[in-house]
Amino acid sequence: MKAYKEQYQRYGWDGVYDAAVKAGYTRSFSGMIYAAKRMGLGSGMKDKKQPRTNKSRYPELTYPGEKVQIDVKEVPYACLRGALRRDGKHLYQWTAIDECTRIRFVYGFEEHTPENTVKFLKMLIKVFPFPIKTIQTDNGTEFTYKFISDTERSPMDTYLEKFGIEHILIPPRTPWHNGKVERSHRNDQRYFYDWEKFKSVEELNQKLKEHLKWSNNKIMRTLGNKSPNQLLKEKLAV
């Protein structure tokens, strides 16, 4: 009941289960839902869709850094306040997620540019405690010049070459190939942007830092009820 009151409104059943397990709860996720509904909790919540079977999933990667997905999310304009809104400014969130452990790094910028992608990569390489073998992105000009120039290389490709990191592009108009980072952006919308406001990019990054700490420590059923940080620790210890 305590976990429900503290977590449900903002974080839904996943947040309730995460808090309950950390408090010593031992039943399954479905068992918790059944018990909660018997108590009349969350009656207005629509049932979740059945998870896909393993046959429809992409094969899981086995070690951290094997492939990292990166994408950019525009901060919803409704979240902006003060001078940002008055001057018609926009903010953007760069996101990197390791496919193996689901550990993430996020950071906000004021401009959607290739140069900010390189700034993000510099931070990412320092923050992730493992070498990155491959980075996967869509075909946006912040990542690649493939569709706008036959001769000029993007700042991202030039930078990655220095570190021997492979850059994979997903096929055009197929965002599902970057499904993990796309899904994480939907969760950011639900658990973060639907609740927060920002007057500056500094305030955005301050709040993103706390949100990132929460999301990297939130247990995930797809990880066997472990958090990304827990799984990362296990993988690095091998």
N, CA and C of each residue as an Amber inpcrd file, in Angstrom:
protein
   714
   0.8330000  -1.2080000   0.0000000   0.0000000   0.0000000   0.0000000
   0.8680000   1.2580000   0.0000000   1.9580000   1.2410000   0.7790000
   2.8590000   2.3920000   0.8330000   3.4920000   2.6360000  -0.5340000
   3.9640000   1.5680000  -1.1840000   4.5710000   1.7010000  -2.5110000
   3.5510000   2.2180000  -3.5060000   2.3080000   1.7620000  -3.4080000
   1.2600000   2.2030000  -4.3270000   1.0230000   3.6990000  -4.1960000
   0.8820000   4.1780000  -2.9740000   0.5970000   5.5880000  -2.7430000
   1.7330000   6.4760000  -3.2190000   2.9730000   6.0200000  -3.0650000
   4.1280000   6.8530000  -3.4070000   4.4870000   6.8140000  -4.8900000
   4.1650000   5.7150000  -5.5840000   4.6970000   5.5010000  -6.9200000
   3.6630000   5.4640000  -8.0400000   2.4360000   5.0420000  -7.7550000
   1.5080000   4.7180000  -8.8290000   1.1710000   5.8950000  -9.7360000
   0.8590000   7.0430000  -9.1550000   0.3730000   8.1510000  -9.9720000
   1.3770000   8.5600000 -11.0470000   2.6530000   8.6150000 -10.6860000
   3.6660000   9.0370000 -11.6600000   4.2750000   7.8550000 -12.4130000
   4.5700000   6.7640000 -11.7050000   5.3680000   5.7010000 -12.3050000
   4.5890000   4.4320000 -12.6700000   3.2710000   4.4040000 -12.4030000
   2.4760000   3.2530000 -12.8090000   2.8410000   1.9890000 -12.0540000
   2.3470000   0.8550000 -12.5680000   2.5740000  -0.4260000 -11.8910000
   4.0520000  -0.7990000 -11.8590000   4.8030000  -0.4480000 -12.8900000
   6.2340000  -0.7630000 -12.8870000   6.9330000  -0.0850000 -11.7190000
   6.5930000   1.1750000 -11.4780000   7.1970000   1.8960000 -10.3640000
   6.7790000   1.3290000  -9.0170000   5.5200000   0.9220000  -8.9090000
   5.0380000   0.3050000  -7.6690000   5.8030000  -0.9860000  -7.3940000
   5.9520000  -1.8110000  -8.4320000   6.6330000  -3.1010000  -8.2530000
   8.1040000  -2.8880000  -7.9050000   8.7350000  -1.9230000  -8.5570000
  10.1370000  -1.6240000  -8.2750000  10.3120000  -1.2460000  -6.8020000
   9.4690000  -0.3620000  -6.3030000   9.5640000   0.0690000  -4.9050000
   9.2400000  -1.0730000  -3.9470000   8.2400000  -1.8930000  -4.3110000
   7.8360000  -2.9890000  -3.4310000   8.9350000  -4.0440000  -3.3080000
   9.5540000  -4.4070000  -4.4360000  10.6210000  -5.4060000  -4.4120000
  11.8030000  -4.9150000  -3.5800000  12.1520000  -3.6480000  -3.7330000
  13.2660000  -3.1040000  -2.9620000  12.9480000  -3.0440000  -1.4690000
  11.6440000  -3.0910000  -1.1370000  11.2280000  -3.0940000   0.2640000
  11.0460000  -4.5120000   0.7980000  11.3410000  -5.5300000  -0.0330000
  11.2610000  -6.9060000   0.4330000  10.1230000  -7.7260000  -0.1270000
   9.3320000  -7.1610000  -1.0470000   8.2130000  -7.8820000  -1.6420000
   8.7400000  -9.0420000  -2.4860000   8.1050000 -10.2220000  -2.4030000
   8.6340000 -11.4240000  -3.0700000   7.7100000 -12.0160000  -4.1240000
   6.4900000 -11.5250000  -4.2400000   5.5880000 -12.1000000  -5.2380000
   5.9490000 -11.6010000  -6.6340000   5.3990000 -12.2610000  -7.6590000
   5.6500000 -11.8680000  -9.0370000   4.9090000 -10.5770000  -9.3690000
   5.2750000  -9.9800000 -10.5090000   4.6000000  -8.7650000 -10.9690000
   3.1110000  -9.0200000 -11.1770000   2.7910000 -10.1120000 -11.8630000
   1.3760000 -10.4240000 -12.1120000   0.6400000 -10.7170000 -10.8150000
   1.3350000 -11.3430000  -9.8500000   0.7070000 -11.6020000  -8.5550000
   0.4080000 -10.3160000  -7.8130000   1.3040000  -9.3330000  -7.9300000
   1.0700000  -8.0380000  -7.2990000  -0.1380000  -7.3450000  -7.9190000
  -0.2290000  -7.3790000  -9.2640000  -1.3560000  -6.7520000  -9.9500000
  -2.6730000  -7.3850000  -9.5110000  -2.6920000  -8.7110000  -9.4440000
  -3.9080000  -9.4320000  -9.0420000  -4.3270000  -9.0340000  -7.6280000
  -3.3310000  -9.0070000  -6.7060000  -3.6470000  -8.6520000  -5.3230000
  -4.1100000  -7.2060000  -5.2260000  -3.4700000  -6.3160000  -5.9810000
  -3.8360000  -4.8980000  -5.9290000  -5.2500000  -4.6720000  -6.4380000
  -5.6200000  -5.3690000  -7.5170000  -6.9630000  -5.2030000  -8.0680000
  -8.0250000  -5.7640000  -7.1250000  -7.6780000  -6.8220000  -6.4180000
  -8.6140000  -7.3520000  -5.4120000  -8.8480000  -6.3330000  -4.3050000
  -7.8380000  -5.4980000  -4.0590000  -7.9600000  -4.4540000  -3.0370000
  -8.5990000  -3.1850000  -3.6030000  -8.9100000  -3.1940000  -4.9050000
  -9.5410000  -2.0270000  -5.5150000  -8.5800000  -0.9280000  -5.8870000
  -7.2920000  -1.2600000  -6.0110000  -6.2810000  -0.2550000  -6.3490000
  -6.0850000  -0.1980000  -7.8540000  -5.9110000   1.0140000  -8.3780000
  -5.6060000   1.1730000  -9.7920000  -6.7050000   0.7110000 -10.7160000
  -7.9480000   0.8440000 -10.2990000  -9.0560000   0.3420000 -11.1120000
  -9.2010000   1.0850000 -12.4320000  -8.6760000   2.3250000 -12.5010000
  -8.7770000   3.0930000 -13.7410000  -7.6520000   2.8310000 -14.7140000
  -6.7230000   1.9610000 -14.3330000  -5.5490000   1.6940000 -15.1710000
  -5.8940000   0.6330000 -16.1950000  -5.6040000   0.9090000 -17.4740000
  -5.8310000  -0.0780000 -18.5090000  -4.8240000  -1.2020000 -18.3800000
  -5.2590000  -2.4170000 -18.6660000  -4.3520000  -3.5580000 -18.6190000
  -3.2700000  -3.4050000 -19.6770000  -2.0700000  -3.8440000 -19.3170000
  -0.9750000  -3.7780000 -20.2720000  -1.1570000  -4.8450000 -21.3400000
  -0.5990000  -4.5660000 -22.5190000  -0.6050000  -5.5600000 -23.5700000
   0.2740000  -6.7220000 -23.1590000  -0.0350000  -7.9010000 -23.6590000
   0.7820000  -9.0570000 -23.3810000   2.1650000  -8.8680000 -23.9850000
   3.2140000  -9.2170000 -23.2460000   4.5670000  -9.0620000 -23.8020000
   4.7670000  -9.9740000 -24.9960000   5.6670000  -9.5370000 -25.8990000
   5.9670000 -10.3490000 -27.0600000   6.7000000 -11.6140000 -26.6480000
   6.5610000 -12.6660000 -27.4220000   7.3120000 -13.8780000 -27.1650000
   8.7410000 -13.6840000 -27.6290000   9.6240000 -14.5610000 -27.1620000
  11.0280000 -14.4610000 -27.5430000  11.2360000 -14.6120000 -29.0420000
  10.2920000 -15.2760000 -29.7220000  10.4270000 -15.4780000 -31.1570000
  10.4210000 -14.1560000 -31.9140000   9.7400000 -13.1480000 -31.3770000
   9.6160000 -11.8670000 -32.0780000  10.6590000 -10.8470000 -31.6300000
  11.5050000 -11.2240000 -30.6720000  12.5030000 -10.2930000 -30.1550000
  13.8140000 -10.4110000 -30.9270000  14.5570000  -9.2980000 -30.9270000
  15.9020000  -9.3510000 -31.4600000  16.7850000 -10.0960000 -30.4590000
  17.8290000 -10.7950000 -30.9160000  18.7100000 -11.5100000 -29.9840000
  19.3790000 -10.5460000 -29.0180000  19.4390000 -10.9350000 -27.7420000
  20.0480000 -10.0850000 -26.7360000  21.5770000 -10.1500000 -26.8520000
  22.2240000  -9.0150000 -26.6360000  23.6760000  -8.9630000 -26.6760000
  24.2490000  -9.4060000 -25.3330000  25.4840000  -9.8590000 -25.3440000
  26.0140000 -10.5690000 -24.1860000  26.9880000  -9.7770000 -23.3310000
  27.5570000  -8.6750000 -23.8500000  28.4980000  -7.9440000 -23.0130000
  28.3100000  -6.4370000 -23.2080000  28.5820000  -5.6520000 -22.1560000
  28.4110000  -4.1980000 -22.2270000  29.2890000  -3.5810000 -23.3080000
  28.6960000  -2.6410000 -24.0500000  29.4350000  -1.9430000 -25.0870000
  29.4260000  -2.6170000 -26.4390000  28.8610000  -3.8170000 -26.5090000
  28.8010000  -4.5190000 -27.7950000  28.0470000  -3.6780000 -28.8210000
  26.9560000  -3.0620000 -28.3840000  26.2510000  -2.0980000 -29.2290000
  25.5180000  -1.1010000 -28.3450000  25.6690000   0.1750000 -28.6680000
  24.9970000   1.2560000 -27.9430000  24.1150000   2.0090000 -28.9290000
  22.8380000   2.1470000 -28.6050000  21.9190000   2.9190000 -29.4330000
  21.9020000   4.3720000 -28.9660000  21.9250000   5.3020000 -29.9180000
  21.8620000   6.7310000 -29.5990000  20.7620000   7.3930000 -30.4200000
  20.0360000   8.2960000 -29.7940000  19.0080000   9.0590000 -30.4990000
  18.8140000  10.3860000 -29.7790000  18.0490000  11.2800000 -30.4170000
  17.7640000  12.5990000 -29.8610000  16.2540000  12.7740000 -29.7200000
  15.8450000  13.2850000 -28.5660000  14.4350000  13.5910000 -28.3160000
  14.2830000  15.0830000 -28.0970000  13.3560000  15.7060000 -28.8030000
  13.0780000  17.1150000 -28.5430000  12.2640000  17.2360000 -27.2610000
  12.7040000  18.1090000 -26.3840000  11.9730000  18.3420000 -25.1440000
  10.6210000  18.9560000 -25.4880000   9.5240000  18.3990000 -24.9720000
   8.2050000  18.9470000 -25.2950000   8.1160000  20.4470000 -24.9880000
   7.5620000  21.1990000 -25.9200000   7.4960000  22.6500000 -25.7660000
   6.6740000  23.0420000 -24.5320000   5.7170000  22.1910000 -24.1680000
   4.8880000  22.4810000 -22.9960000   5.6920000  22.4520000 -21.7010000
   6.8920000  21.8560000 -21.7300000   7.7310000  21.7960000 -20.5380000
   8.5720000  23.0510000 -20.3430000   8.6290000  23.9190000 -21.3510000
   9.4960000  25.0920000 -21.2900000   8.7920000  26.2590000 -20.6170000
   9.5670000  27.0300000 -19.8780000   9.0320000  28.1690000 -19.1480000
   9.9670000  29.3710000 -19.2970000   9.5090000  30.5320000 -18.8990000
  10.3340000  31.7230000 -18.8490000  10.8480000  32.1660000 -20.2050000
  12.1310000  32.5540000 -20.2360000  12.7350000  33.0830000 -21.4540000
  12.7550000  32.0620000 -22.5800000  12.8930000  30.7850000 -22.2340000
  12.8920000  29.7510000 -23.2770000  11.6000000  29.8030000 -24.0810000
  10.5040000  29.8880000 -23.3780000   9.1970000  29.8970000 -24.0500000
   8.9420000  31.2440000 -24.7270000   9.3230000  32.3110000 -24.0540000
   9.0890000  33.6520000 -24.6020000   9.8450000  33.8650000 -25.9060000
  11.0680000  33.3430000 -25.9680000  11.9050000  33.5480000 -27.1460000
  11.7730000  32.4410000 -28.1870000  10.8400000  31.5230000 -27.9730000
  10.6170000  30.4460000 -28.9380000  11.7760000  29.4730000 -29.0480000
  12.4970000  29.2590000 -27.9390000  13.6400000  28.3550000 -27.9490000
  13.1840000  26.8950000 -27.8720000  14.1230000  26.0040000 -28.1540000
  13.8690000  24.5650000 -28.0380000  15.0260000  23.9260000 -27.2850000
  14.7500000  22.8120000 -26.6330000  15.7790000  22.0200000 -25.9630000
  15.7260000  20.5940000 -26.5020000  16.8730000  19.9010000 -26.4280000
  16.9700000  18.5600000 -26.9980000  17.7190000  17.6370000 -26.0430000
  17.2230000  16.4230000 -25.9250000  17.8450000  15.4140000 -25.0710000
  18.5390000  14.3620000 -25.9180000  19.8600000  14.2540000 -25.7740000
  20.6120000  13.1540000 -26.3830000  20.5700000  11.9670000 -25.4330000
  20.3550000  10.7760000 -25.9550000  20.2620000   9.5690000 -25.1380000
  21.1130000   8.4620000 -25.7220000  21.8720000   7.7840000 -24.8620000
  22.6030000   6.5730000 -25.2430000  22.1680000   5.4490000 -24.3190000
  21.8960000   4.2690000 -24.8870000  21.5180000   3.1170000 -24.0820000
  22.3000000   1.8970000 -24.5580000  22.9290000   1.2220000 -23.6030000
  23.6660000   0.0050000 -23.9040000  22.6720000  -1.1400000 -24.0770000
  22.7320000  -1.8240000 -25.2120000  21.7380000  -2.8670000 -25.4970000
  21.8100000  -4.0270000 -24.5110000  22.9970000  -4.3580000 -24.0340000
  23.1490000  -5.5020000 -23.1440000  22.5580000  -5.2500000 -21.7660000
  22.9450000  -4.1430000 -21.1330000  22.5670000  -3.8910000 -19.7390000
  21.4300000  -2.8920000 -19.5800000  21.1030000  -2.1600000 -20.6420000
  20.1080000  -1.0820000 -20.6400000  20.5610000   0.1200000 -19.8260000
  21.8460000   0.1650000 -19.4490000  22.3410000   1.3470000 -18.7510000
  22.2990000   2.5230000 -19.7150000  21.9120000   3.7170000 -19.2150000
  21.7420000   4.8680000 -20.0890000  22.6010000   6.0390000 -19.6360000
  22.8270000   6.9340000 -20.5950000  23.3720000   8.2590000 -20.3020000
  22.5670000   9.2550000 -21.1110000  22.1650000  10.3630000 -20.4800000
  21.3750000  11.3910000 -21.1580000  21.9530000  12.7600000 -20.8440000
  21.7700000  13.6770000 -21.7920000  22.2200000  15.0550000 -21.5740000
  21.4570000  15.9770000 -22.5170000  21.1750000  17.2040000 -22.0320000
  20.3940000  18.1490000 -22.8150000  21.2350000  19.2600000 -23.4180000
  20.8400000  19.6920000 -24.6160000  21.5040000  20.7880000 -25.3100000
  20.4540000  21.7580000 -25.8560000  20.9100000  22.9600000 -26.1830000
  20.0040000  23.9850000 -26.7070000  19.8510000  23.9160000 -28.2210000
  20.8010000  23.2540000 -28.8970000  20.7500000  23.2020000 -30.3540000
  20.8950000  21.7670000 -30.8450000  20.1760000  21.4630000 -31.9220000
  20.1560000  20.1160000 -32.5170000  21.2030000  20.0800000 -33.6280000
  22.4700000  19.8620000 -33.2510000  23.5630000  20.0030000 -34.2100000
  24.5180000  18.8050000 -34.1570000  25.2640000  18.5650000 -35.2480000
  26.2930000  17.5250000 -35.2440000  27.3780000  17.7950000 -34.2030000
  27.6770000  19.0650000 -33.9820000  28.7000000  19.4100000 -33.0040000
  28.2990000  18.9870000 -31.5910000  27.0080000  19.1030000 -31.2710000
  26.5510000  18.6680000 -29.9550000  26.5640000  17.1520000 -29.8320000
  26.4280000  16.4590000 -30.9510000  26.5690000  15.0030000 -30.9150000
  27.9780000  14.6290000 -30.4740000  28.9800000  15.3260000 -31.0020000
  30.3650000  15.0460000 -30.6190000  30.5900000  15.3730000 -29.1430000
  30.0310000  16.4830000 -28.6640000  30.1450000  16.8240000 -27.2470000
  29.5330000  15.7180000 -26.3860000  28.3980000  15.1910000 -26.8310000
  27.7360000  14.1140000 -26.0990000  28.6010000  12.8540000 -26.1020000
  29.1830000  12.5220000 -27.2370000  30.0370000  11.3370000 -27.3350000
  31.2300000  11.4370000 -26.4010000  31.8320000  12.6220000 -26.3060000
  32.9670000  12.8040000 -25.4070000  32.5760000  12.5120000 -23.9640000
  31.3890000  12.9800000 -23.5530000  30.9070000  12.7030000 -22.2060000
  30.5890000  11.2270000 -22.0370000  29.9600000  10.6340000 -23.0530000
  29.5440000   9.2280000 -22.9850000  30.7390000   8.3030000 -22.7890000
  31.7960000   8.5170000 -23.5560000  32.9770000   7.6550000 -23.4610000
  33.6070000   7.7360000 -22.0730000  33.5150000   8.8910000 -21.4310000
  34.0420000   9.0410000 -20.0760000  33.1170000   8.4140000 -19.0360000
  31.8050000   8.4840000 -19.2760000  30.8280000   8.0450000 -18.2770000
  30.6460000   6.5240000 -18.2760000  30.5250000   5.9240000 -19.4510000
  30.3110000   4.4760000 -19.5070000  31.5880000   3.7570000 -19.0580000
  31.4920000   2.8570000 -18.0750000  32.6900000   2.2050000 -17.5240000
  33.1240000   0.9720000 -18.3150000  32.9700000   1.0210000 -19.6230000
  33.3640000  -0.0850000 -20.4880000  33.6310000   0.4790000 -21.8810000
  34.4840000  -0.1790000 -22.6490000  34.7390000   0.2830000 -24.0190000
  33.5260000   0.0430000 -24.9110000  33.2970000   0.9310000 -25.8450000
  32.1710000   0.8120000 -26.7710000  32.6830000   0.2740000 -28.1040000
  32.0990000  -0.8100000 -28.5590000  32.5020000  -1.4070000 -29.8290000
  31.7420000  -0.8000000 -31.0020000  30.4220000  -0.6450000 -30.8420000
  29.5640000  -0.2070000 -31.9400000  28.5310000   0.7810000 -31.4300000
  28.2510000   1.8120000 -32.2150000  27.1620000   2.7520000 -31.9280000
  26.1910000   2.7030000 -33.0970000  24.9170000   2.6500000 -32.7670000
  23.8620000   2.5790000 -33.7860000  22.9630000   3.8060000 -33.6820000
  22.7010000   4.4430000 -34.8310000  21.8460000   5.6320000 -34.8600000
  20.9230000   5.5770000 -36.0730000  20.0080000   6.5300000 -36.1280000
  19.2230000   6.7070000 -37.3410000  20.0360000   7.5610000 -38.3170000
  19.3990000   8.0570000 -39.3670000  20.1120000   8.7500000 -40.4370000
  20.0160000  10.2690000 -40.3650000  19.6960000  10.8010000 -39.1920000
  19.6180000  12.2420000 -39.0200000  20.9580000  12.9200000 -39.2560000
  20.9220000  14.1670000 -39.6920000  22.1680000  14.8800000 -40.0080000
  22.9930000  15.1820000 -38.7610000  22.4190000  15.0400000 -37.5780000
  23.2250000  15.1880000 -36.3730000  24.1710000  13.9950000 -36.1940000
  23.8990000  12.9010000 -36.9560000  24.7090000  11.6870000 -36.8610000
  25.5020000  11.3730000 -38.1370000  24.9230000  11.6260000 -39.3010000
  25.5540000  11.2080000 -40.5550000  25.2710000  12.2070000 -41.6670000
  26.2030000  12.2990000 -42.6180000  25.9990000  13.1170000 -43.8140000
  25.7480000  12.2290000 -45.0370000  25.4100000  10.9890000 -44.8090000
  25.2680000  10.0070000 -45.8850000  24.3370000  10.4800000 -46.9930000
  23.2620000  11.1490000 -46.6290000  22.2490000  11.5160000 -47.6170000
  22.3330000  12.9810000 -48.0550000  23.3550000  13.6830000 -47.5820000
  23.4810000  15.0830000 -47.9940000  24.8270000  15.3840000 -48.6480000
  25.7780000  14.4410000 -48.5720000  27.0840000  14.6890000 -49.1730000
  27.7560000  13.3650000 -49.5390000  28.3630000  13.3280000 -50.7100000
  29.1110000  12.1460000 -51.1430000  30.5790000  12.2120000 -50.7310000
  31.0090000  13.3550000 -50.2340000  32.4280000  13.5340000 -49.9280000
  32.6940000  13.9120000 -48.4720000  31.8230000  14.7070000 -47.8820000
  32.0620000  15.1990000 -46.5250000  31.6080000  14.1990000 -45.4770000
  32.4440000  13.9770000 -44.4900000  32.1020000  13.0870000 -43.3870000
  31.5160000  13.8960000 -42.2300000  30.6150000  13.2680000 -41.5030000
  30.0050000  13.9500000 -40.3650000  31.0010000  14.0520000 -39.2190000
  30.8460000  15.0600000 -38.3480000  31.7120000  15.1670000 -37.1680000
  31.6700000  13.9080000 -36.3050000  30.5100000  13.2400000 -36.2380000
  30.4030000  12.0190000 -35.4370000  31.2970000  10.9170000 -35.9910000
  31.2420000  10.6940000 -37.2990000  32.0550000   9.6380000 -37.8960000
  33.5460000   9.9410000 -37.7590000  33.9020000  11.1850000 -37.9180000
  35.3110000  11.5720000 -37.7610000  35.7890000  11.3090000 -36.3380000
  34.9450000  11.6380000 -35.3650000  35.3180000  11.4410000 -33.9610000
  35.3930000   9.9570000 -33.6080000  34.4080000   9.1690000 -34.0350000
  34.3930000   7.7450000 -33.6950000  35.5760000   7.0060000 -34.2970000
  36.0210000   7.4520000 -35.4640000  37.1480000   6.7910000 -36.1150000
  38.4050000   6.8560000 -35.2410000  38.5650000   7.9230000 -34.4890000
  39.7360000   8.0670000 -33.6210000  39.7730000   6.9770000 -32.5470000
  38.5870000   6.5060000 -32.1630000  38.5050000   5.5090000 -31.0940000
  38.2650000   4.0920000 -31.6240000  38.2170000   3.9550000 -32.9310000
  37.9660000   2.6360000 -33.5060000  36.5720000   2.1150000 -33.2230000
  35.6110000   3.0210000 -33.0740000  34.2200000   2.6350000 -32.7940000
  33.4410000   2.5890000 -34.1000000  32.7810000   1.4730000 -34.3520000
  31.9880000   1.3190000 -35.5730000  30.6780000   2.0880000 -35.4520000
  30.2490000   2.7070000 -36.5370000  28.9800000   3.4420000 -36.5730000
  28.0400000   2.7390000 -37.5380000  26.9400000   2.1970000 -37.0020000
  25.9310000   1.5180000 -37.8050000  24.7260000   2.4290000 -37.9680000
  24.2170000   2.5300000 -39.1910000  22.9930000   3.2800000 -39.4610000
  21.8440000   2.3200000 -39.6930000  20.7080000   2.6000000 -39.0580000
  19.5340000   1.7720000 -39.3120000  18.9500000   2.1550000 -40.6730000
  18.1790000   1.2740000 -41.3060000  17.5610000   1.6310000 -42.5840000
  16.6490000   2.8510000 -42.4200000  16.5480000   3.7040000 -43.4300000
  15.6720000   4.8850000 -43.3420000  14.2330000   4.5050000 -43.0050000
  13.6060000   5.3300000 -42.1730000  12.1910000   5.1860000 -41.8070000
  11.9020000   3.8550000 -41.1150000  12.8530000   3.3540000 -40.3170000
  12.6250000   2.1230000 -39.5510000  13.0540000   2.3350000 -38.1040000
  12.3640000   3.2160000 -37.3640000  12.7940000   3.5260000 -35.9920000
  12.7840000   2.3220000 -35.0630000  12.0160000   1.2620000 -35.4080000
  11.9570000   0.0890000 -34.5420000  13.3110000  -0.6170000 -34.4500000
  14.2000000  -0.3810000 -35.4150000  15.5370000  -0.9700000 -35.3280000
  16.3470000  -0.3290000 -34.2000000  15.9500000   0.8430000 -33.7790000
  16.5440000   1.5010000 -32.6070000  15.5440000   1.4470000 -31.4590000
  14.8950000   0.2940000 -31.3190000  13.7500000   0.1740000 -30.4290000
  14.0370000   0.4330000 -28.9660000  15.2240000   0.0840000 -28.4940000
  15.5070000   0.2580000 -27.0650000  15.6000000   1.7280000 -26.6880000
  16.2650000   2.5230000 -27.5180000  16.3500000   3.9450000 -27.1980000
  15.0140000   4.6330000 -27.4560000  14.2740000   4.1930000 -28.4630000
  12.9420000   4.7530000 -28.7160000  12.0190000   4.4670000 -27.5300000
  12.0850000   3.2580000 -27.0190000  11.2440000   2.8890000 -25.8690000
  11.6470000   3.6840000 -24.6440000  12.9400000   3.8940000 -24.4740000
  13.3880000   4.6680000 -23.3140000  12.9000000   6.1130000 -23.4030000
  12.7830000   6.6430000 -24.6210000  12.2500000   8.0000000 -24.7840000
  10.7700000   8.0530000 -24.4270000  10.0250000   7.0000000 -24.7630000
   8.6180000   6.9670000 -24.3580000   8.4980000   6.9330000 -22.8400000
   9.3930000   6.1930000 -22.1860000   9.3820000   6.1580000 -20.7290000
   9.7830000   7.5070000 -20.1380000  10.7290000   8.1950000 -20.7900000
  11.0900000   9.5400000 -20.3230000   9.8870000  10.4760000 -20.3980000
   9.1170000  10.3430000 -21.4520000   7.9280000  11.1760000 -21.5930000
   6.9450000  10.8870000 -20.4640000   6.7160000   9.6100000 -20.2170000
   5.7150000   9.2040000 -19.2190000   6.1550000   9.5150000 -17.7950000
   7.4210000   9.2360000 -17.4740000   7.8750000   9.3320000 -16.0890000
   8.5680000  10.6530000 -15.7590000   8.9050000  11.4380000 -16.7920000
   9.6850000  12.6600000 -16.5420000   9.0330000  13.8920000 -17.1380000
   8.9020000  13.9180000 -18.4710000   8.4420000  15.1430000 -19.1180000
   6.9730000  15.4690000 -18.8450000   6.1610000  14.4690000 -18.5630000
   4.7670000  14.7340000 -18.2120000   4.6440000  15.4000000 -16.8440000
   5.7690000  15.5140000 -16.1120000   5.7220000  16.0110000 -14.7390000
   6.5980000  17.2300000 -14.4790000   7.5250000  17.5300000 -15.3810000
   8.5420000  18.5420000 -15.0820000   8.4450000  19.7730000 -15.9960000
   8.9900000  20.8960000 -15.5120000   9.1000000  22.1380000 -16.2770000
  10.5300000  22.6560000 -16.1520000  10.9890000  23.4260000 -17.1650000
  12.3680000  23.9080000 -17.1750000  12.4390000  25.3530000 -17.6570000
  13.2500000  26.1490000 -16.9710000  13.4740000  27.5350000 -17.3830000
  14.7930000  27.7170000 -18.1160000  15.6320000  26.6700000 -18.1210000
  16.9400000  26.7580000 -18.7750000  17.4530000  25.3600000 -19.0620000
  18.4580000  25.2720000 -19.9240000  19.0620000  23.9720000 -20.2070000
  19.7930000  23.4590000 -18.9700000  20.2820000  24.3640000 -18.1390000
  20.9440000  23.9440000 -16.8970000  19.9550000  23.2650000 -15.9580000
  18.7400000  23.8200000 -15.8620000  17.7270000  23.1980000 -15.0160000
  17.3070000  21.8500000 -15.5900000  17.2030000  21.7690000 -16.9270000
  16.8920000  20.4890000 -17.5690000  17.9260000  19.4400000 -17.1870000
  19.2000000  19.7680000 -17.3070000  20.2420000  18.7810000 -17.0210000
  20.3210000  18.4150000 -15.5510000  20.0130000  19.3690000 -14.6820000
  19.9790000  19.0680000 -13.2580000  18.8880000  18.0320000 -12.9550000
  17.7200000  18.2200000 -13.5360000  16.6220000  17.2890000 -13.2970000
  16.8190000  15.9760000 -14.0450000  17.4310000  16.0520000 -15.2460000
  17.7320000  14.8260000 -15.9780000  18.6940000  13.9390000 -15.2020000
  19.6240000  14.5450000 -14.4980000  20.5940000  13.7720000 -13.7140000
  19.8900000  12.9250000 -12.6670000  18.8970000  13.4960000 -11.9930000
  18.1430000  12.7460000 -10.9860000  17.2700000  11.6760000 -11.6380000
  16.6600000  12.0290000 -12.7600000  15.8310000  11.0540000 -13.4750000
  16.6800000   9.8920000 -13.9760000  17.8720000  10.1770000 -14.4700000
  18.7610000   9.1220000 -14.9550000  19.1650000   8.1890000 -13.8200000
  19.4490000   8.7500000 -12.6680000  19.7910000   7.9270000 -11.5040000
  18.6490000   6.9840000 -11.1690000  17.4190000   7.5010000 -11.2140000
  16.2490000   6.6550000 -10.9400000  16.0990000   5.5610000 -11.9950000
  16.1950000   5.9180000 -13.2700000  15.9430000   4.9370000 -14.3290000
  17.0310000   3.8690000 -14.3940000  18.2730000   4.2250000 -14.0860000
  19.3450000   3.2290000 -14.0980000  19.2930000   2.2930000 -12.9000000
  18.5290000   2.6760000 -11.8720000  18.3890000   1.8250000 -10.6860000
  17.0140000   1.1890000 -10.5780000  16.1710000   1.4040000 -11.5800000
  14.8240000   0.8260000 -11.5840000  14.8840000  -0.6130000 -12.1070000
  14.3090000  -1.5440000 -11.3650000  14.3290000  -2.9310000 -11.8170000
  13.4890000  -3.0800000 -13.0870000  13.9160000  -3.9630000 -13.9540000
  13.2420000  -4.1990000 -15.2260000  12.9460000  -5.6870000 -15.3570000
  11.7030000  -5.9990000 -15.6760000  11.3480000  -7.4130000 -15.8260000
  12.1170000  -8.0590000 -16.9610000  12.4080000  -7.2910000 -18.0190000
  13.1470000  -7.8520000 -19.1450000  14.5910000  -8.2050000 -18.7640000
  15.0710000  -7.6580000 -17.6360000  16.4090000  -7.9860000 -17.1320000
  16.3490000  -8.9680000 -15.9800000  15.2270000  -9.6770000 -15.8540000
  15.0890000 -10.6420000 -14.7710000  14.9250000  -9.9900000 -13.4190000
  14.1750000  -8.8850000 -13.3810000  13.9370000  -8.1200000 -12.1480000
  15.2380000  -7.5940000 -11.5390000  16.1610000  -7.2100000 -12.4160000
  17.3660000  -6.5150000 -12.0020000  17.3370000  -5.1130000 -12.6040000
  18.0460000  -4.2050000 -11.9910000  18.1800000  -2.8670000 -12.5670000
  19.3480000  -2.8670000 -13.5430000  19.4020000  -1.8910000 -14.4660000
  20.5700000  -1.7940000 -15.3450000  21.8850000  -1.7250000 -14.5780000
  21.9090000  -1.0040000 -13.4750000  23.1430000  -0.9200000 -12.6910000
  23.5230000  -2.2620000 -12.0820000  22.5150000  -3.0210000 -11.6200000
  22.8000000  -4.3380000 -11.0660000  23.3670000  -5.2760000 -12.1210000
  22.7430000  -5.2900000 -13.2970000  23.2180000  -6.1730000 -14.3570000
  24.6070000  -5.7500000 -14.8380000  24.8340000  -4.4370000 -14.9390000
  26.1480000  -3.9480000 -15.3580000  27.2160000  -4.4110000 -14.3710000
  26.9350000  -4.3050000 -13.0900000  27.8960000  -4.7300000 -12.0760000
  28.2230000  -6.2100000 -12.2200000  27.2010000  -7.0370000 -12.4980000
  27.4150000  -8.4660000 -12.6760000  28.2670000  -8.7390000 -13.9170000
  27.9560000  -8.0350000 -15.0090000  28.6840000  -8.2610000 -16.2560000
  30.1430000  -7.8530000 -16.1330000  30.4110000  -6.7610000 -15.4560000
  31.7880000  -6.2860000 -15.3220000  32.6030000  -7.1580000 -14.3790000
  31.9050000  -7.9000000 -13.5030000  32.6070000  -8.7540000 -12.5380000
  33.0340000 -10.0870000 -13.1530000  32.4790000 -10.4160000 -14.3000000
  32.7930000 -11.7010000 -14.9360000  34.2040000 -11.6900000 -15.5090000
